[in-house]
Amino acid sequence: MQNPYLWSAIGAGVVLLVGGVAIERAFAAQSERLEALESRLVAVASSEPQPAQVAPALVSTMREIEQRLTSLEQRPERAPVAVAPPSEVSTEPSKSATDPADDRPSATEITEIRDLLGSLTATDFDWGSGGQELQRFIALVRDNPWLDDQIRAGEELVDAEPNSTEARMELASLYIGKLLTGQGPEQAIWGGRAARQWETVRGLDTEHWESRFRLGNNYAFYPDVMGKTDDAIRLLEEARKIQERQPTVSDRAQTYVTLARMYQRKGAHDMVRATLDAGASFYPDDASIAGMRSR
């Protein structure tokens, strides 16, 4: 299964390219509509009836209305509609088949959704074998408002506590949840919202590893033509320096793998080797690092 972040990146490029064409077409269509409207106004003005013509037409219309009213008044009255007495009227609200409350997940499903979202947004999630988890997550959240409700609550919390890095990272994860359930340009929108949260956290905390890794890893999936490769390298190097100053964490080997891939894209083969050698010194048993070193 392909990483959906790739479609987020491609979607961003498509939005930019298609957006320019759409704007140009919109201006052309607007000009055509204005010209057509102008022609209609001129035609109406040239054919506008004179007062002597308007008066007889108005009198005729008024007479026709009077005749219709008289006809209606002469019709027999309709039978009254039976109305149930107050005591027989139900006070219970009717429950619609499309009531949003009916679609809300159960407590058990909410726990499963949270677990799946945590797994899908983990920095070391294996997209090659995680297809079933993704499909299960989509099935649970697609037709109910739970994820939208969580996003709304998360945005309110960030508004109330703008300096909370934890709240912003949680909101970014929820945005990624929406990205996973969307398609094409919609994914680009949610991916952009998540990136803005990561960038803000990066500015709030100079030692925040995850925000830098997620930004760099996100940019790594952009096509090279979009010019994000250097940004990916810069952010991943920041993440690498932070993690090398801290105790080794098992899920951070991906920093070296993605960084080496970016140097490879740039043709900087010495940096590819140096990055992988450094990664191997911290993660000697990591299969991805070992695989790239053996090529």
Beta strands, then each sheet from edge to edge (+ up, - down):
end
